[in-house]
Amino acid sequence: MASLVLVVAMVLSLSQLSVGSRRLMELYIPPPSDQLTDHHGGVLSGDIRVTTLWYGSFTSAQKSIVYDFLLSLTAAPSATATPSVGQWWGTIDQLYLSSAAASGTRVLLDARTQVSDEAYSLGKSLTLAQLEQLAARAGAKKGGIALVFTDENVAVEGFCSSRCGKHGSAAPGAEVGSTYIWVGNAVKQCPGQCAWPFAQPLYGPQGAPLVAPNGDAGMDGLVMVLASMVAGTVTNPYRDGFYQGSKDAPLEACTACPGVYGSGAYPGFPGSLLVDQTTGGSYNANGVNGRKYLLPALYNPATSTCNTLV
């Protein structure tokens, strides 16, 4: 299992994937011999059916930001402007899945399996085990992904202190071979950690927050974390695929490039990005229905560099 956490790498890195045992703030420079590589385990391939469970209160507008992102992953090139979410997804296919003989992977949103739990049936403070219960309720099938989203009022074990999101496999009660992802809306609890650069950073160089491209810093931040989790899930679903370091605290396709969104990025600066002339929102990828998103860079195992869209 893996979780999105925040680390200091040399000076500051703002988002990192690991488990709860990795510290929130950590000085770490990986040696040249410790690069992200294929450990020859499984990856997700073919048609990946995605089911969702919304825990707490989400508006239709908030849900549509996420749904449009998922639809954009494998949308026809003609459906979006460039650079696009589809190009970002294609880079994952090129850098990771093609070498594993699993190219042609598609994410398919299952409109029939979208569960809402607005009553907070498990309360507003969740353990990791309870997240797995919710993932099982989302109904992922073998080879699919169950997505669990918690709203801004829900505290989750390790949320903000050691993780912004988490992915794992075969939650108890779920079908064997299924995977799940949890991401929380951090707008109230830790926007500077889990929604940066759309919020003032909690640590490190201080700069003015960027304008969220969809007008909702919490949900735009959630999509950034979701993108990292999707990349990690597809390329390292069972902790034996593509990763760097310990399998229990791995760096994966996106989290090996923490805080990098555009060219020229450095700690505290996300890189050169595109700006919507109408809204002022910063982004690097276009999606369906006119959406714009900020997506994390992808680590290139062949060149040991971070690939960005802009």
C-alpha positions as CSV (number, residue, x, y, z in Angstrom):
1,M,0.0,0.0,0.0
2,A,1.1,3.5,-0.5
3,S,0.2,7.0,0.7
4,L,0.8,10.5,-0.5
5,V,2.9,12.3,2.1
6,L,4.9,15.5,2.2
7,V,8.7,15.5,2.5
8,V,11.7,17.7,2.5
9,A,14.2,16.6,-0.2
10,M,17.3,18.7,0.1
11,V,15.2,21.8,0.9
12,L,11.5,21.1,0.4
13,S,9.4,18.7,-1.6
14,L,5.7,19.2,-1.3
15,S,4.2,15.9,-2.1
16,Q,5.5,12.3,-1.7
17,L,4.1,8.8,-1.9
18,S,4.8,6.5,1.0
19,V,3.2,4.6,3.9
20,G,2.6,6.1,7.3
21,S,6.0,5.0,8.6
22,R,7.7,7.6,6.5
23,R,8.1,10.9,8.3
24,L,6.2,14.0,7.1
25,M,9.4,16.0,6.9
26,E,12.4,14.0,5.7
27,L,15.9,14.8,4.4
28,Y,16.6,12.3,1.7
29,I,18.7,12.2,-1.4
30,P,18.5,8.9,-3.2
31,P,21.8,7.5,-4.4
32,P,22.3,7.0,-8.2
33,S,22.0,3.3,-7.7
34,D,18.6,3.6,-6.1
35,Q,16.5,4.5,-9.1
36,L,12.8,3.8,-9.9
37,T,12.8,0.5,-11.7
38,D,10.6,-2.4,-12.7
39,H,10.5,-5.1,-10.1
40,H,8.7,-7.3,-12.6
41,G,5.5,-7.6,-10.7
42,G,2.0,-6.8,-11.9
43,V,0.6,-3.7,-13.5
44,L,-3.0,-2.9,-14.4
45,S,-3.8,-3.2,-18.1
46,G,-6.7,-3.4,-20.5
47,D,-10.0,-1.8,-19.5
48,I,-9.8,-0.6,-15.9
49,R,-13.3,-0.1,-14.5
50,V,-13.5,2.7,-11.9
51,T,-16.2,2.8,-9.2
52,T,-16.7,5.7,-6.7
53,L,-17.9,6.3,-3.2
54,W,-18.4,9.8,-2.0
55,Y,-18.1,10.0,1.8
56,G,-19.7,13.1,3.2
57,S,-21.1,16.1,1.4
58,F,-20.0,16.9,-2.1
59,T,-21.9,19.2,-4.5
60,S,-22.7,18.2,-8.0
61,A,-20.2,20.8,-9.3
62,Q,-17.4,19.2,-7.1
63,K,-18.2,15.7,-8.3
64,S,-18.1,16.9,-11.9
65,I,-14.6,18.2,-11.6
66,V,-13.4,14.7,-10.7
67,Y,-15.6,12.8,-13.2
68,D,-14.4,15.1,-16.0
69,F,-10.8,14.3,-15.0
70,L,-11.5,10.6,-15.1
71,L,-13.2,10.9,-18.5
72,S,-10.4,12.9,-19.8
73,L,-7.8,10.2,-19.2
74,T,-8.8,8.2,-22.2
75,A,-10.9,10.7,-24.2
76,A,-10.4,10.9,-27.9
77,P,-7.7,13.5,-28.9
78,S,-10.2,15.5,-30.7
79,A,-12.2,16.0,-27.5
80,T,-9.6,18.2,-25.8
81,A,-7.1,20.9,-26.6
82,T,-3.4,20.3,-26.1
83,P,-1.6,19.8,-23.8
84,S,-4.1,17.3,-22.5
85,V,-4.9,14.9,-19.7
86,G,-4.9,12.2,-22.4
87,Q,-1.3,13.1,-23.3
88,W,-0.3,12.8,-19.6
89,W,-2.0,9.4,-19.5
90,G,-0.3,8.4,-22.7
91,T,3.0,9.2,-21.1
92,I,2.3,6.6,-18.4
93,D,1.5,4.1,-21.0
94,Q,4.7,4.9,-22.9
95,L,7.1,5.0,-20.0
96,Y,5.7,2.2,-17.9
97,L,3.0,0.0,-19.4
98,S,4.4,-0.5,-22.9
99,S,7.6,-2.1,-21.4
100,A,5.4,-4.4,-19.4
101,A,3.5,-5.5,-22.5
102,A,0.4,-3.9,-21.2
103,S,-0.2,-1.0,-23.5
104,G,-3.6,0.2,-24.5
105,T,-4.8,0.6,-20.9
106,R,-8.1,2.5,-20.6
107,V,-9.8,3.9,-17.5
108,L,-13.6,3.4,-17.8
109,L,-15.9,5.2,-15.4
110,D,-18.7,2.9,-14.3
111,A,-21.7,5.2,-14.1
112,R,-23.8,2.5,-12.5
113,T,-21.6,2.2,-9.4
114,Q,-21.4,5.6,-7.8
115,V,-22.2,5.4,-4.1
116,S,-22.9,8.4,-1.8
117,D,-22.7,8.3,2.0
118,E,-23.8,11.7,3.0
119,A,-24.8,10.6,6.5
120,Y,-21.2,9.7,7.5
121,S,-22.2,6.2,8.5
122,L,-18.7,5.5,10.0
123,G,-18.4,8.9,11.6
124,K,-16.2,11.8,10.8
125,S,-12.9,10.3,12.0
126,L,-11.8,7.3,10.0
127,T,-9.1,4.7,10.4
128,L,-7.3,3.1,7.5
129,A,-9.2,-0.1,8.1
130,Q,-12.5,1.8,7.7
131,L,-11.2,3.3,4.4
132,E,-10.8,-0.3,3.2
133,Q,-14.4,-1.0,4.3
134,L,-15.6,1.9,2.2
135,A,-13.5,0.8,-0.7
136,A,-15.2,-2.6,-0.5
137,R,-18.6,-0.9,-0.6
138,A,-17.6,1.0,-3.7
139,G,-17.7,-2.4,-5.4
140,A,-14.5,-2.6,-7.4
141,K,-14.1,-5.7,-9.6
142,K,-11.0,-7.7,-10.4
143,G,-8.6,-5.4,-12.4
144,G,-10.6,-2.3,-11.4
145,I,-10.2,0.6,-9.0
146,A,-12.5,1.7,-6.2
147,L,-12.2,5.4,-5.5
148,V,-13.1,6.7,-2.0
149,F,-13.4,10.5,-1.5
150,T,-13.8,12.1,1.9
151,D,-15.1,15.6,2.3
152,E,-13.5,18.5,4.0
153,N,-15.0,17.7,7.4
154,V,-13.7,14.1,7.6
155,A,-10.5,13.3,9.5
156,V,-8.6,10.2,8.3
157,E,-5.8,8.4,10.1
158,G,-2.6,10.1,9.0
159,F,-4.3,12.7,6.9
160,C,-2.1,15.8,6.7
161,S,0.4,14.5,9.2
162,S,1.7,11.7,6.9
163,R,-0.5,11.4,3.8
164,C,-2.8,13.2,1.4
165,G,-4.0,10.1,-0.3
166,K,-3.5,6.3,-0.3
167,H,-3.7,3.4,-2.6
168,G,-3.8,-0.3,-2.0
169,S,-5.1,-3.6,-3.2
170,A,-7.7,-6.3,-2.3
171,A,-9.5,-4.5,0.6
172,P,-11.2,-7.0,2.9
173,G,-14.6,-7.8,1.4
174,A,-13.6,-6.7,-2.1
175,E,-12.9,-9.0,-5.0
176,V,-9.4,-10.4,-5.1
177,G,-7.3,-8.5,-7.7
178,S,-9.1,-5.2,-7.2
179,T,-7.4,-2.0,-6.1
180,Y,-8.6,1.1,-4.3
181,I,-7.6,4.7,-3.9
182,W,-8.6,7.2,-1.1
183,V,-8.2,11.0,-1.4
184,G,-9.5,13.6,1.0
185,N,-10.5,17.2,0.4
186,A,-7.9,19.1,2.3
187,V,-9.3,22.6,2.0
188,K,-10.1,23.0,5.7
189,Q,-7.5,20.7,7.3
190,C,-4.2,21.2,5.5
191,P,-4.5,23.0,2.2
192,G,-0.9,24.2,2.4
193,Q,0.2,20.5,2.4
194,C,-2.3,18.7,0.2
195,A,-3.6,21.4,-2.1
196,W,-0.4,23.3,-2.8
197,P,0.2,25.3,-5.0
198,F,-3.4,26.5,-4.7
199,A,-2.8,27.3,-1.0
200,Q,0.0,28.9,1.0
201,P,2.6,26.3,1.8
202,L,2.9,25.3,5.4
203,Y,6.7,24.9,5.2
204,G,9.5,26.2,3.0
205,P,9.6,29.2,0.6
206,Q,6.5,31.3,0.8
207,G,4.8,32.5,-2.3
208,A,1.4,33.6,-3.3
209,P,-1.0,30.7,-4.0
210,L,-2.0,30.1,-7.6
211,V,-5.6,30.4,-8.7
212,A,-7.2,26.9,-8.9
213,P,-8.2,26.2,-12.6
214,N,-11.7,25.0,-11.6
215,G,-12.3,27.6,-8.9
216,D,-12.2,25.1,-6.0
217,A,-8.8,24.8,-4.3
218,G,-9.9,21.8,-2.3
219,M,-11.1,19.8,-5.3
220,D,-8.4,20.9,-7.7
221,G,-5.9,19.8,-5.0
222,L,-7.8,16.5,-4.7
223,V,-7.5,15.9,-8.4
224,M,-3.7,16.5,-8.2
225,V,-3.4,13.8,-5.5
226,L,-5.8,11.5,-7.3
227,A,-3.6,11.8,-10.5
228,S,-0.6,10.7,-8.4
229,M,-2.6,7.8,-6.9
230,V,-3.9,6.6,-10.2
231,A,-0.4,6.6,-11.7
232,G,0.9,4.7,-8.7
233,T,-2.0,2.2,-8.7
234,V,-1.6,1.4,-12.4
235,T,2.1,1.0,-12.4
236,N,2.5,-0.5,-8.9
237,P,-0.8,-2.0,-7.8
238,Y,0.5,-4.8,-5.7
239,R,3.7,-3.3,-4.3
240,D,5.9,-5.3,-6.8
241,G,5.8,-3.2,-9.9
242,F,7.5,0.1,-10.7
243,Y,8.9,1.8,-7.6
244,Q,12.0,3.2,-5.9
245,G,13.2,2.4,-2.4
246,S,11.4,0.2,0.1
247,K,8.2,-1.5,-1.2
248,D,6.6,-0.5,2.1
249,A,7.5,3.2,1.5
250,P,7.9,3.5,-2.2
251,L,8.5,6.4,-4.5
252,E,6.3,5.8,-7.6
253,A,5.6,7.3,-11.1
254,C,4.6,10.7,-9.8
255,T,5.8,10.8,-6.3
256,A,9.4,10.4,-7.4
257,C,9.0,13.9,-8.8
258,P,7.5,15.7,-5.7
259,G,6.3,19.3,-6.3
260,V,7.1,19.3,-10.0
261,Y,4.3,20.4,-12.4
262,G,6.1,22.4,-15.1
263,S,9.5,23.0,-16.5
264,G,12.0,24.8,-14.3
265,A,10.4,23.6,-11.0
266,Y,12.3,23.9,-7.8
267,P,11.3,23.7,-4.1
268,G,8.5,26.2,-3.5
269,F,8.0,26.8,-7.3
270,P,5.8,24.4,-9.2
271,G,7.4,25.3,-12.6
272,S,6.3,27.3,-15.6
273,L,2.6,26.8,-16.1
274,L,-0.2,27.9,-18.4
275,V,-2.6,30.5,-17.2
276,D,-6.3,30.8,-18.2
277,Q,-6.7,34.3,-19.5
278,T,-10.3,34.4,-18.4
279,T,-10.1,33.0,-14.8
280,G,-6.5,33.4,-14.0
281,G,-6.3,29.7,-13.1
282,S,-3.0,27.9,-13.5
283,Y,-2.9,24.6,-15.3
284,N,-0.9,22.3,-17.5
285,A,-3.5,20.0,-19.0
286,N,-6.8,20.4,-20.8
287,G,-9.7,18.0,-20.2
288,V,-13.1,17.3,-21.6
289,N,-16.0,19.8,-21.3
290,G,-13.5,22.7,-21.3
291,R,-11.9,21.6,-18.0
292,K,-8.3,22.5,-17.1
293,Y,-6.2,20.6,-14.5
294,L,-2.8,20.8,-12.9
295,L,-1.2,17.3,-13.1
296,P,2.1,16.1,-11.5
297,A,5.2,15.3,-13.5
298,L,5.9,11.7,-14.3
299,Y,9.3,10.1,-13.6
300,N,11.1,8.7,-16.6
301,P,12.9,5.6,-15.6
302,A,15.0,5.6,-18.8
303,T,16.5,9.1,-18.3
304,S,16.0,9.5,-14.5
305,T,14.2,12.8,-15.2
306,C,10.8,14.3,-14.5
307,N,8.6,14.6,-17.6
308,T,6.2,17.6,-17.6
309,L,3.5,18.6,-20.1
310,V,4.7,22.2,-20.2
